[in-house]
Amino acid sequence: MAIIHTPGRATHDNPGDLLTRDEVADLFRVEPSTVSEWARRGRLRSIRTPGGARRFRAEVVYAQLQEAEAEGTTATESGEASAEGATV
């Protein structure tokens, strides 16, 4: 999977970055509300900004994405996108 760098966005090559909820949703091909639900349930831990927005560690998100792809599980097929047990 090739990930194209967009200025201001986290990339696979820059794993220390933080991803927004919408960026995570795009990667897993789910609605942003699904990512929020994963975070609320503890399946994908997040960091809160001072303004209350969620951010997700890119290195963990990409690891979870690779794991889901290796298992042949897509977000839309499983409904959970193998995000269980994520440790952001």
PyMOL CGO cylinders between C-alpha atoms (Angstrom):
from pymol import cmd
from pymol.cgo import CYLINDER

trace = [
    CYLINDER, 0.00, 0.00, 0.00, 1.43, 3.34, -1.00, 0.3, 1, 1, 1, 1, 1, 1,
    CYLINDER, 1.43, 3.34, -1.00, 0.68, 6.29, 1.20, 0.3, 1, 1, 1, 1, 1, 1,
    CYLINDER, 0.68, 6.29, 1.20, 1.20, 9.67, -0.39, 0.3, 1, 1, 1, 1, 1, 1,
    CYLINDER, 1.20, 9.67, -0.39, 2.54, 12.45, 1.78, 0.3, 1, 1, 1, 1, 1, 1,
    CYLINDER, 2.54, 12.45, 1.78, 0.32, 15.48, 2.02, 0.3, 1, 1, 1, 1, 1, 1,
    CYLINDER, 0.32, 15.48, 2.02, 1.80, 18.46, 3.86, 0.3, 1, 1, 1, 1, 1, 1,
    CYLINDER, 1.80, 18.46, 3.86, 0.33, 18.73, 7.33, 0.3, 1, 1, 1, 1, 1, 1,
    CYLINDER, 0.33, 18.73, 7.33, -0.77, 15.10, 7.42, 0.3, 1, 1, 1, 1, 1, 1,
    CYLINDER, -0.77, 15.10, 7.42, 0.88, 12.13, 9.07, 0.3, 1, 1, 1, 1, 1, 1,
    CYLINDER, 0.88, 12.13, 9.07, 2.39, 9.51, 6.80, 0.3, 1, 1, 1, 1, 1, 1,
    CYLINDER, 2.39, 9.51, 6.80, 3.55, 5.95, 7.12, 0.3, 1, 1, 1, 1, 1, 1,
    CYLINDER, 3.55, 5.95, 7.12, 7.12, 7.25, 6.79, 0.3, 1, 1, 1, 1, 1, 1,
    CYLINDER, 7.12, 7.25, 6.79, 6.64, 9.65, 9.70, 0.3, 1, 1, 1, 1, 1, 1,
    CYLINDER, 6.64, 9.65, 9.70, 5.12, 7.39, 12.40, 0.3, 1, 1, 1, 1, 1, 1,
    CYLINDER, 5.12, 7.39, 12.40, 5.53, 9.80, 15.31, 0.3, 1, 1, 1, 1, 1, 1,
    CYLINDER, 5.53, 9.80, 15.31, 2.82, 11.97, 13.85, 0.3, 1, 1, 1, 1, 1, 1,
    CYLINDER, 2.82, 11.97, 13.85, -0.76, 12.14, 15.01, 0.3, 1, 1, 1, 1, 1, 1,
    CYLINDER, -0.76, 12.14, 15.01, -3.74, 11.45, 12.79, 0.3, 1, 1, 1, 1, 1, 1,
    CYLINDER, -3.74, 11.45, 12.79, -7.14, 13.09, 12.99, 0.3, 1, 1, 1, 1, 1, 1,
    CYLINDER, -7.14, 13.09, 12.99, -10.33, 11.11, 13.31, 0.3, 1, 1, 1, 1, 1, 1,
    CYLINDER, -10.33, 11.11, 13.31, -11.12, 11.78, 9.64, 0.3, 1, 1, 1, 1, 1, 1,
    CYLINDER, -11.12, 11.78, 9.64, -7.69, 10.57, 8.50, 0.3, 1, 1, 1, 1, 1, 1,
    CYLINDER, -7.69, 10.57, 8.50, -8.12, 7.32, 10.46, 0.3, 1, 1, 1, 1, 1, 1,
    CYLINDER, -8.12, 7.32, 10.46, -11.60, 6.89, 9.01, 0.3, 1, 1, 1, 1, 1, 1,
    CYLINDER, -11.60, 6.89, 9.01, -10.21, 7.34, 5.48, 0.3, 1, 1, 1, 1, 1, 1,
    CYLINDER, -10.21, 7.34, 5.48, -7.52, 4.73, 6.09, 0.3, 1, 1, 1, 1, 1, 1,
    CYLINDER, -7.52, 4.73, 6.09, -9.97, 2.14, 7.42, 0.3, 1, 1, 1, 1, 1, 1,
    CYLINDER, -9.97, 2.14, 7.42, -12.70, 3.15, 4.95, 0.3, 1, 1, 1, 1, 1, 1,
    CYLINDER, -12.70, 3.15, 4.95, -15.27, 3.77, 7.67, 0.3, 1, 1, 1, 1, 1, 1,
    CYLINDER, -15.27, 3.77, 7.67, -17.29, 6.77, 8.79, 0.3, 1, 1, 1, 1, 1, 1,
    CYLINDER, -17.29, 6.77, 8.79, -15.58, 9.17, 11.24, 0.3, 1, 1, 1, 1, 1, 1,
    CYLINDER, -15.58, 9.17, 11.24, -18.27, 8.33, 13.80, 0.3, 1, 1, 1, 1, 1, 1,
    CYLINDER, -18.27, 8.33, 13.80, -17.08, 4.70, 13.72, 0.3, 1, 1, 1, 1, 1, 1,
    CYLINDER, -17.08, 4.70, 13.72, -13.57, 5.81, 14.68, 0.3, 1, 1, 1, 1, 1, 1,
    CYLINDER, -13.57, 5.81, 14.68, -15.03, 7.86, 17.53, 0.3, 1, 1, 1, 1, 1, 1,
    CYLINDER, -15.03, 7.86, 17.53, -16.96, 4.81, 18.69, 0.3, 1, 1, 1, 1, 1, 1,
    CYLINDER, -16.96, 4.81, 18.69, -13.79, 2.67, 18.61, 0.3, 1, 1, 1, 1, 1, 1,
    CYLINDER, -13.79, 2.67, 18.61, -12.09, 5.32, 20.74, 0.3, 1, 1, 1, 1, 1, 1,
    CYLINDER, -12.09, 5.32, 20.74, -15.01, 5.49, 23.21, 0.3, 1, 1, 1, 1, 1, 1,
    CYLINDER, -15.01, 5.49, 23.21, -14.95, 1.70, 23.58, 0.3, 1, 1, 1, 1, 1, 1,
    CYLINDER, -14.95, 1.70, 23.58, -11.20, 1.59, 24.06, 0.3, 1, 1, 1, 1, 1, 1,
    CYLINDER, -11.20, 1.59, 24.06, -10.55, -0.34, 20.85, 0.3, 1, 1, 1, 1, 1, 1,
    CYLINDER, -10.55, -0.34, 20.85, -8.46, 2.48, 19.44, 0.3, 1, 1, 1, 1, 1, 1,
    CYLINDER, -8.46, 2.48, 19.44, -7.02, 4.73, 22.11, 0.3, 1, 1, 1, 1, 1, 1,
    CYLINDER, -7.02, 4.73, 22.11, -6.68, 8.40, 21.41, 0.3, 1, 1, 1, 1, 1, 1,
    CYLINDER, -6.68, 8.40, 21.41, -5.10, 11.53, 22.73, 0.3, 1, 1, 1, 1, 1, 1,
    CYLINDER, -5.10, 11.53, 22.73, -7.26, 14.59, 23.39, 0.3, 1, 1, 1, 1, 1, 1,
    CYLINDER, -7.26, 14.59, 23.39, -6.13, 18.00, 22.25, 0.3, 1, 1, 1, 1, 1, 1,
    CYLINDER, -6.13, 18.00, 22.25, -6.71, 21.01, 24.53, 0.3, 1, 1, 1, 1, 1, 1,
    CYLINDER, -6.71, 21.01, 24.53, -9.79, 21.74, 22.40, 0.3, 1, 1, 1, 1, 1, 1,
    CYLINDER, -9.79, 21.74, 22.40, -11.16, 18.23, 22.99, 0.3, 1, 1, 1, 1, 1, 1,
    CYLINDER, -11.16, 18.23, 22.99, -10.49, 16.76, 19.52, 0.3, 1, 1, 1, 1, 1, 1,
    CYLINDER, -10.49, 16.76, 19.52, -9.18, 13.22, 19.28, 0.3, 1, 1, 1, 1, 1, 1,
    CYLINDER, -9.18, 13.22, 19.28, -5.81, 12.41, 17.76, 0.3, 1, 1, 1, 1, 1, 1,
    CYLINDER, -5.81, 12.41, 17.76, -4.41, 8.96, 17.08, 0.3, 1, 1, 1, 1, 1, 1,
    CYLINDER, -4.41, 8.96, 17.08, -0.76, 7.89, 16.97, 0.3, 1, 1, 1, 1, 1, 1,
    CYLINDER, -0.76, 7.89, 16.97, 0.07, 7.19, 13.33, 0.3, 1, 1, 1, 1, 1, 1,
    CYLINDER, 0.07, 7.19, 13.33, 2.47, 4.32, 14.09, 0.3, 1, 1, 1, 1, 1, 1,
    CYLINDER, 2.47, 4.32, 14.09, -0.24, 2.38, 15.93, 0.3, 1, 1, 1, 1, 1, 1,
    CYLINDER, -0.24, 2.38, 15.93, -2.94, 3.14, 13.38, 0.3, 1, 1, 1, 1, 1, 1,
    CYLINDER, -2.94, 3.14, 13.38, -0.71, 1.97, 10.51, 0.3, 1, 1, 1, 1, 1, 1,
    CYLINDER, -0.71, 1.97, 10.51, 0.21, -1.19, 12.45, 0.3, 1, 1, 1, 1, 1, 1,
    CYLINDER, 0.21, -1.19, 12.45, -3.48, -1.95, 13.00, 0.3, 1, 1, 1, 1, 1, 1,
    CYLINDER, -3.48, -1.95, 13.00, -4.19, -1.27, 9.33, 0.3, 1, 1, 1, 1, 1, 1,
    CYLINDER, -4.19, -1.27, 9.33, -1.40, -3.62, 8.21, 0.3, 1, 1, 1, 1, 1, 1,
    CYLINDER, -1.40, -3.62, 8.21, -2.68, -6.28, 10.60, 0.3, 1, 1, 1, 1, 1, 1,
    CYLINDER, -2.68, -6.28, 10.60, -6.21, -5.96, 9.18, 0.3, 1, 1, 1, 1, 1, 1,
    CYLINDER, -6.21, -5.96, 9.18, -4.89, -6.16, 5.62, 0.3, 1, 1, 1, 1, 1, 1,
    CYLINDER, -4.89, -6.16, 5.62, -2.73, -9.20, 6.44, 0.3, 1, 1, 1, 1, 1, 1,
    CYLINDER, -2.73, -9.20, 6.44, -5.77, -10.96, 7.87, 0.3, 1, 1, 1, 1, 1, 1,
    CYLINDER, -5.77, -10.96, 7.87, -7.74, -10.01, 4.77, 0.3, 1, 1, 1, 1, 1, 1,
    CYLINDER, -7.74, -10.01, 4.77, -10.19, -8.08, 6.91, 0.3, 1, 1, 1, 1, 1, 1,
    CYLINDER, -10.19, -8.08, 6.91, -11.45, -4.78, 5.66, 0.3, 1, 1, 1, 1, 1, 1,
    CYLINDER, -11.45, -4.78, 5.66, -13.20, -2.28, 7.86, 0.3, 1, 1, 1, 1, 1, 1,
    CYLINDER, -13.20, -2.28, 7.86, -16.45, -2.56, 6.00, 0.3, 1, 1, 1, 1, 1, 1,
    CYLINDER, -16.45, -2.56, 6.00, -16.44, -6.36, 6.11, 0.3, 1, 1, 1, 1, 1, 1,
    CYLINDER, -16.44, -6.36, 6.11, -15.79, -6.77, 9.81, 0.3, 1, 1, 1, 1, 1, 1,
    CYLINDER, -15.79, -6.77, 9.81, -17.40, -3.65, 11.22, 0.3, 1, 1, 1, 1, 1, 1,
    CYLINDER, -17.40, -3.65, 11.22, -14.54, -3.57, 13.69, 0.3, 1, 1, 1, 1, 1, 1,
    CYLINDER, -14.54, -3.57, 13.69, -11.57, -3.22, 11.31, 0.3, 1, 1, 1, 1, 1, 1,
    CYLINDER, -11.57, -3.22, 11.31, -9.41, -5.26, 13.67, 0.3, 1, 1, 1, 1, 1, 1,
    CYLINDER, -9.41, -5.26, 13.67, -9.02, -2.19, 15.83, 0.3, 1, 1, 1, 1, 1, 1,
    CYLINDER, -9.02, -2.19, 15.83, -9.50, -4.22, 18.99, 0.3, 1, 1, 1, 1, 1, 1,
    CYLINDER, -9.50, -4.22, 18.99, -6.55, -4.15, 21.31, 0.3, 1, 1, 1, 1, 1, 1,
    CYLINDER, -6.55, -4.15, 21.31, -4.98, -1.07, 19.78, 0.3, 1, 1, 1, 1, 1, 1,
    CYLINDER, -4.98, -1.07, 19.78, -2.60, 0.70, 22.10, 0.3, 1, 1, 1, 1, 1, 1,
    CYLINDER, -2.60, 0.70, 22.10, -2.23, 4.26, 20.97, 0.3, 1, 1, 1, 1, 1, 1,
]
cmd.load_cgo(trace, "trace")
